[in-house]
Amino acid sequence: LIARFDLAGISGGDAVFNPEKLEWMNNQHLMRLPDDVLVAQVRPWLERAGLWRDTFDTTERAWLIEALALLRPRAKRLGDIPDGLAPLAGEVVFDDVAVAKHVTVEVTPHLQALADTLAGLDEFGLAEIERAVRGTAEAGGARPGAFMQAVRVCLTGRTVSPGLFETIALLGRERSVDRLRAGARQAQPS
């Protein structure tokens, strides 16, 4: 390296630091980390956020790895992961603005219908979940986009999350049904 270095090859212009490119590059690194390495590296962040559970080392390891797989594409740095994991691993905290905008009394019957449909599914895979969500919207005459956003707010308390069907699968049947019903109780007149 020293033998190949030449000062003549250095441009005279000012160097430019590009933070967006650095964040992109860091995301690429996070996407390529082996699961166990990512868990080890994110653990201190989760501990500081009060999200780490000892079961993440044992019985909930597969769940955590699945959650991290959903969060990786949007994470620019390790410090982004606790915020994304909080509504999935902890209790849902509703954003009042999101609830007021998306969880209206008009959508409440559809949310209840989806909760009932999910509770009654024989299989709880992504395909079945997607059919249940889309079918509930169609059967109730709800606009799919608006309905799915209301479902997202009920499940996570937020308007932004990983994919909706993947989020439902990750939360599982019982938690998803409970959150849909709790979210429906938050409904606001539109």
C-alpha positions, 0 to 999 in steps of 0.5 A, spaced: 500 500 500 505 504 501 509 503 495 503 504 491 501 511 494 502 517 490 501 524 493 499 526 485 493 522 485 490 526 491 485 531 488 485 538 490 478 539 491 475 539 498 473 532 501 465 531 502 463 527 507 456 524 505 452 522 511 446 519 507 451 514 503 454 512 510 447 510 513 446 506 506 453 503 507 451 501 514 445 498 513 448 494 507 453 491 513 447 490 518 443 486 512 449 482 511 451 480 518 449 473 521 443 473 525 447 471 531 452 476 530 447 481 530 443 479 536 450 480 540 451 487 537 444 489 538 443 486 545 446 492 549 442 497 545 436 493 547 438 492 554 439 500 554 431 501 552 429 496 557 427 491 551 432 485 552 429 479 555 433 473 558 428 469 553 431 472 547 437 467 549 433 461 549 426 460 548 424 466 544 431 466 540 428 464 533 422 470 534 427 475 536 431 473 529 425 473 525 423 480 528 430 483 526 429 480 519 423 485 519 427 491 522 433 490 518 431 493 511 429 500 515 435 500 520 440 505 518 444 503 525 444 499 531 440 504 535 434 504 530 432 497 532 430 498 539 425 503 536 422 498 531 422 493 536 418 496 541 411 495 539 413 488 537 416 486 543 413 490 548 406 493 549 403 497 544 403 505 545 398 508 541 400 515 537 394 519 538 395 522 532 395 516 528 389 513 532 385 520 530 387 519 523 386 512 522 382 508 527 375 511 526 368 509 528 367 507 521 373 502 521 371 499 528 366 494 525 372 491 520 377 491 525 372 487 529 371 482 523 378 481 522 380 480 529 374 474 529 377 472 522 384 471 525 382 468 531 378 463 527 383 461 522 385 454 521 392 456 519 396 462 521 401 463 515 402 469 511 398 467 505 392 466 510 393 472 514 393 476 507 387 473 505 384 474 511 386 482 511 384 483 504 378 479 504 375 483 510 376 489 507 373 487 501 367 484 504 366 490 509 367 495 503 373 498 506 378 501 502 384 496 502 389 502 504 385 505 509 383 499 512 390 496 512 393 503 515 388 502 521 390 495 522 397 497 522 395 502 528 392 497 532 397 492 532 403 497 533 400 504 535 404 507 529 403 508 522 410 505 520 412 498 521 415 492 517 410 489 512 403 488 515 402 481 514 409 479 516 407 483 523 401 480 524 405 473 523 410 475 528 405 478 533 402 471 533 394 470 533 393 471 540 396 478 540 394 480 534 387 479 535 387 482 542 391 488 539 386 489 534 380 489 539 384 494 543 385 498 537 378 498 535 376 501 542 380 507 541 376 509 535 375 516 534 369 519 530 371 521 523 
